[in-house]
Amino acid sequence: MDDKIIFIQTGGTIDKDYPHTTKGWAFEFGEPATNRILKKLNPSFEYEIITSCQKDSLEITEEDRMNLAKLIEKRPEKKFIITHGTDTMLETATYLKQQIKDKLIVITGAMLPERFSNSDAPINLGCAIATANLMKTGVYIAMHGIVKRSDEIDRNLENGKYY
């Protein structure tokens, strides 16, 4: 159980999918992108994928963050990877860092939906998985090929990149 990774979907660009309705014009949230990425990976670790919410990160509320923290706290596992929208992942990281002390949480997302062939989703999720296998506790962000503690990372709002 100590090595099992729990993946939690919250929505965000990584999970956006093409509309399934006729004449649909906006993206919809579907199954977690993590399902498709892990199927290709054929991982050597035990995992579970669950959904907390399916929202654009600009729509995530304090109540959503509170529910996410409760979900993590009630689980016996110690390793969590959260897929999240990039616009407010830092706010969620800050909230979780204040609430949870004895678990490892890695937050990641994507600038382009995983469904796009040129998406950054697989590499970002891969960095998050590597972090989950190397670190013990704390809250981290894995984006753009880097991993940093949530209180050591920032975002350039002009190009969207984390640094």
KEDRENLUM-198856 format. One record per residue (C-alpha): residue number from 1; chain; x, y, z. Coordinates in Angstrom, 1 decimal, decimal comma. Each point is the difference from the previous one (the first is absolute). Layout:
resi = NUM; chain = A; X = X; Y = Y; Z = Z
...
END
This chain:
resi = 1; chain = A; X = 0,0; Y = 0,0; Z = 0,0
resi = 2; chain = A; X = 2,9; Y = 2,4; Z = 0,6
resi = 3; chain = A; X = 0,9; Y = -0,2; Z = -3,7
resi = 4; chain = A; X = -3,5; Y = 0,3; Z = -1,4
resi = 5; chain = A; X = -0,6; Y = 3,3; Z = -1,8
resi = 6; chain = A; X = -3,5; Y = 1,6; Z = 0,1
resi = 7; chain = A; X = -0,7; Y = 2,2; Z = -3,0
resi = 8; chain = A; X = -2,7; Y = 2,6; Z = 0,5
resi = 9; chain = A; X = -1,7; Y = 1,8; Z = -2,8
resi = 10; chain = A; X = -1,2; Y = 3,5; Z = 0,6
resi = 11; chain = A; X = -0,4; Y = 1,1; Z = -3,7
resi = 12; chain = A; X = 2,0; Y = 2,6; Z = -1,8
resi = 13; chain = A; X = 1,3; Y = 0,0; Z = -3,5
resi = 14; chain = A; X = 1,7; Y = -3,4; Z = 0,4
resi = 15; chain = A; X = -3,4; Y = -1,7; Z = 0,2
resi = 16; chain = A; X = -1,8; Y = 2,1; Z = -2,6
resi = 17; chain = A; X = -1,6; Y = -2,0; Z = -2,8
resi = 18; chain = A; X = -1,8; Y = 0,6; Z = -3,2
resi = 19; chain = A; X = -3,8; Y = 0,5; Z = 0,3
resi = 20; chain = A; X = -2,0; Y = -3,1; Z = -0,4
resi = 21; chain = A; X = -3,1; Y = 2,0; Z = -1,0
resi = 22; chain = A; X = -1,0; Y = 0,9; Z = -3,5
resi = 23; chain = A; X = 1,2; Y = 3,5; Z = -0,9
resi = 24; chain = A; X = 1,9; Y = 0,2; Z = 3,3
resi = 25; chain = A; X = 2,2; Y = 3,1; Z = 0,2
resi = 26; chain = A; X = 1,7; Y = -0,2; Z = 3,4
resi = 27; chain = A; X = 2,2; Y = -2,7; Z = 1,7
resi = 28; chain = A; X = -1,5; Y = -2,4; Z = 2,4
resi = 29; chain = A; X = 1,6; Y = -2,0; Z = 2,9
resi = 30; chain = A; X = 0,0; Y = -3,7; Z = -0,6
resi = 31; chain = A; X = 1,9; Y = -2,9; Z = 1,5
resi = 32; chain = A; X = 3,3; Y = 0,9; Z = 1,7
resi = 33; chain = A; X = 2,8; Y = 0,5; Z = -2,5
resi = 34; chain = A; X = 2,1; Y = -2,0; Z = 2,5
resi = 35; chain = A; X = -1,9; Y = -3,2; Z = -1,1
resi = 36; chain = A; X = 1,3; Y = 0,3; Z = -3,5
resi = 37; chain = A; X = 3,6; Y = 1,1; Z = 0,9
resi = 38; chain = A; X = 0,4; Y = -2,9; Z = 2,5
resi = 39; chain = A; X = -1,4; Y = -2,5; Z = -2,4
resi = 40; chain = A; X = 2,8; Y = 0,9; Z = -2,4
resi = 41; chain = A; X = 2,6; Y = -0,1; Z = 2,8
resi = 42; chain = A; X = -1,0; Y = -3,4; Z = 1,4
resi = 43; chain = A; X = 1,3; Y = 1,0; Z = 3,4
resi = 44; chain = A; X = 1,8; Y = -2,2; Z = 2,5
resi = 45; chain = A; X = -1,7; Y = 1,6; Z = 3,0
resi = 46; chain = A; X = -3,4; Y = -0,4; Z = 1,6
resi = 47; chain = A; X = -2,3; Y = 2,9; Z = -0,6
resi = 48; chain = A; X = -3,6; Y = 1,2; Z = 0,1
resi = 49; chain = A; X = -1,7; Y = 2,9; Z = -1,8
resi = 50; chain = A; X = -2,8; Y = 1,9; Z = 1,6
resi = 51; chain = A; X = -1,9; Y = 3,2; Z = -0,9
resi = 52; chain = A; X = -0,4; Y = 2,9; Z = 2,5
resi = 53; chain = A; X = -1,6; Y = 2,4; Z = -2,4
resi = 54; chain = A; X = 0,1; Y = 0,9; Z = -3,7
resi = 55; chain = A; X = 0,4; Y = 3,7; Z = -0,3
resi = 56; chain = A; X = 2,1; Y = 2,6; Z = -1,7
resi = 57; chain = A; X = 2,4; Y = 1,1; Z = 2,6
resi = 58; chain = A; X = -1,4; Y = 3,6; Z = 0,0
resi = 59; chain = A; X = -3,2; Y = -1,5; Z = 1,3
resi = 60; chain = A; X = 1,5; Y = -2,0; Z = 2,8
resi = 61; chain = A; X = -1,3; Y = 1,4; Z = 3,4
resi = 62; chain = A; X = 1,3; Y = -0,2; Z = 3,5
resi = 63; chain = A; X = -2,6; Y = -2,6; Z = 0,6
resi = 64; chain = A; X = 1,4; Y = -2,1; Z = -2,8
resi = 65; chain = A; X = 3,5; Y = 0,3; Z = 1,6
resi = 66; chain = A; X = -1,4; Y = -0,9; Z = 3,4
resi = 67; chain = A; X = -1,7; Y = -3,1; Z = -1,5
resi = 68; chain = A; X = 3,3; Y = -0,9; Z = -1,8
resi = 69; chain = A; X = 1,9; Y = 0,3; Z = 3,3
resi = 70; chain = A; X = -2,6; Y = -2,2; Z = 1,8
resi = 71; chain = A; X = 0,2; Y = -2,6; Z = -2,8
resi = 72; chain = A; X = 3,8; Y = -0,2; Z = 0,4
resi = 73; chain = A; X = -0,1; Y = 0,0; Z = 3,8
resi = 74; chain = A; X = -2,5; Y = -2,9; Z = 0,3
resi = 75; chain = A; X = 2,1; Y = -2,2; Z = -2,4
resi = 76; chain = A; X = 2,6; Y = -2,3; Z = 1,7
resi = 77; chain = A; X = 2,4; Y = 0,4; Z = -3,0
resi = 78; chain = A; X = 2,8; Y = 2,5; Z = 0,2
resi = 79; chain = A; X = 0,6; Y = 0,9; Z = -3,6
resi = 80; chain = A; X = -2,3; Y = 2,2; Z = -2,1
resi = 81; chain = A; X = 0,2; Y = 1,5; Z = -3,5
resi = 82; chain = A; X = -2,6; Y = 2,6; Z = -0,8
resi = 83; chain = A; X = -0,8; Y = 1,0; Z = -3,5
resi = 84; chain = A; X = -1,1; Y = 3,6; Z = 0,1
resi = 85; chain = A; X = -0,5; Y = 3,1; Z = -2,2
resi = 86; chain = A; X = 3,1; Y = 2,2; Z = -0,3
resi = 87; chain = A; X = -1,7; Y = 3,3; Z = 0,9
resi = 88; chain = A; X = -0,6; Y = -0,8; Z = 3,7
resi = 89; chain = A; X = 2,2; Y = -3,0; Z = 0,8
resi = 90; chain = A; X = 2,3; Y = 2,2; Z = 2,2
resi = 91; chain = A; X = -3,0; Y = 1,1; Z = 2,1
resi = 92; chain = A; X = -1,1; Y = -3,7; Z = 0,4
resi = 93; chain = A; X = 3,6; Y = -0,9; Z = 0,9
resi = 94; chain = A; X = 0,2; Y = 2,7; Z = 2,6
resi = 95; chain = A; X = -3,3; Y = -1,1; Z = 1,6
resi = 96; chain = A; X = 1,0; Y = -3,7; Z = 0,1
resi = 97; chain = A; X = 3,4; Y = 0,9; Z = 1,4
resi = 98; chain = A; X = -1,7; Y = 1,7; Z = 2,9
resi = 99; chain = A; X = -2,5; Y = -2,9; Z = 0,6
resi = 100; chain = A; X = 2,1; Y = -3,2; Z = -0,6
resi = 101; chain = A; X = 3,3; Y = -0,6; Z = 1,6
resi = 102; chain = A; X = 0,8; Y = -3,8; Z = -0,1
resi = 103; chain = A; X = -0,6; Y = -0,8; Z = -3,7
resi = 104; chain = A; X = 1,5; Y = 0,5; Z = -3,4
resi = 105; chain = A; X = -2,0; Y = 2,1; Z = -2,4
resi = 106; chain = A; X = 1,1; Y = 0,8; Z = -3,6
resi = 107; chain = A; X = -2,1; Y = 2,3; Z = -2,1
resi = 108; chain = A; X = 0,3; Y = 0,0; Z = -3,7
resi = 109; chain = A; X = -2,0; Y = 1,0; Z = -3,1
resi = 110; chain = A; X = 0,4; Y = 0,9; Z = -3,6
resi = 111; chain = A; X = 0,0; Y = 3,1; Z = -2,3
resi = 112; chain = A; X = -1,7; Y = -2,1; Z = -2,7
resi = 113; chain = A; X = -2,6; Y = -2,7; Z = 0,5
resi = 114; chain = A; X = 1,4; Y = -3,6; Z = 0,2
resi = 115; chain = A; X = -2,1; Y = -0,8; Z = -3,1
resi = 116; chain = A; X = 2,2; Y = 2,3; Z = -2,1
resi = 117; chain = A; X = 2,9; Y = -1,8; Z = -1,6
resi = 118; chain = A; X = 2,4; Y = 2,8; Z = 1,0
resi = 119; chain = A; X = -1,2; Y = 0,2; Z = 3,6
resi = 120; chain = A; X = 2,4; Y = 0,3; Z = 2,9
resi = 121; chain = A; X = -2,2; Y = -2,1; Z = 2,2
resi = 122; chain = A; X = 2,0; Y = -3,3; Z = -0,3
resi = 123; chain = A; X = 3,3; Y = 1,6; Z = 1,0
resi = 124; chain = A; X = -1,5; Y = 2,0; Z = 2,8
resi = 125; chain = A; X = -1,7; Y = -3,1; Z = 1,4
resi = 126; chain = A; X = 3,2; Y = -1,9; Z = -0,4
resi = 127; chain = A; X = 1,9; Y = 2,6; Z = 2,0
resi = 128; chain = A; X = -2,7; Y = -0,2; Z = 2,7
resi = 129; chain = A; X = 0,3; Y = -3,8; Z = 0,1
resi = 130; chain = A; X = 3,8; Y = 0,2; Z = 0,4
resi = 131; chain = A; X = -0,4; Y = 2,5; Z = 2,8
resi = 132; chain = A; X = -2,5; Y = -2,3; Z = 1,8
resi = 133; chain = A; X = 2,6; Y = -2,7; Z = -0,2
resi = 134; chain = A; X = 2,9; Y = 2,1; Z = 1,3
resi = 135; chain = A; X = -1,5; Y = 2,3; Z = 2,7
resi = 136; chain = A; X = -1,5; Y = -0,9; Z = 3,3
resi = 137; chain = A; X = -2,3; Y = 2,9; Z = 1,1
resi = 138; chain = A; X = -0,9; Y = 3,5; Z = -1,1
resi = 139; chain = A; X = -1,9; Y = 1,8; Z = -2,7
resi = 140; chain = A; X = 1,7; Y = 0,3; Z = -3,4
resi = 141; chain = A; X = -0,8; Y = 1,4; Z = -3,5
resi = 142; chain = A; X = 1,1; Y = -1,9; Z = -3,1
resi = 143; chain = A; X = -0,3; Y = 2,1; Z = -3,1
resi = 144; chain = A; X = 2,1; Y = 0,9; Z = -3,1
resi = 145; chain = A; X = 2,7; Y = -2,6; Z = 0,8
resi = 146; chain = A; X = 0,7; Y = 1,3; Z = 3,5
resi = 147; chain = A; X = -1,1; Y = -1,1; Z = 3,5
resi = 148; chain = A; X = 0,1; Y = 2,4; Z = 2,9
resi = 149; chain = A; X = -1,5; Y = 0,2; Z = 3,5
resi = 150; chain = A; X = -3,2; Y = 2,0; Z = -0,3
resi = 151; chain = A; X = 1,5; Y = 2,9; Z = 2,1
resi = 152; chain = A; X = 3,1; Y = 0,1; Z = -2,3
resi = 153; chain = A; X = -1,7; Y = 0,2; Z = -3,4
resi = 154; chain = A; X = -1,6; Y = 2,9; Z = -1,8
resi = 155; chain = A; X = -1,6; Y = 0,7; Z = -3,4
resi = 156; chain = A; X = 0,8; Y = 2,5; Z = -2,7
resi = 157; chain = A; X = -3,5; Y = 1,4; Z = -0,9
resi = 158; chain = A; X = 1,3; Y = 1,2; Z = -3,4
resi = 159; chain = A; X = 0,9; Y = -3,5; Z = -1,4
resi = 160; chain = A; X = -1,8; Y = -2,2; Z = 2,5
resi = 161; chain = A; X = 3,1; Y = -1,9; Z = 1,0
resi = 162; chain = A; X = 0,8; Y = -1,1; Z = 3,5
resi = 163; chain = A; X = 3,5; Y = 0,6; Z = 1,2
END
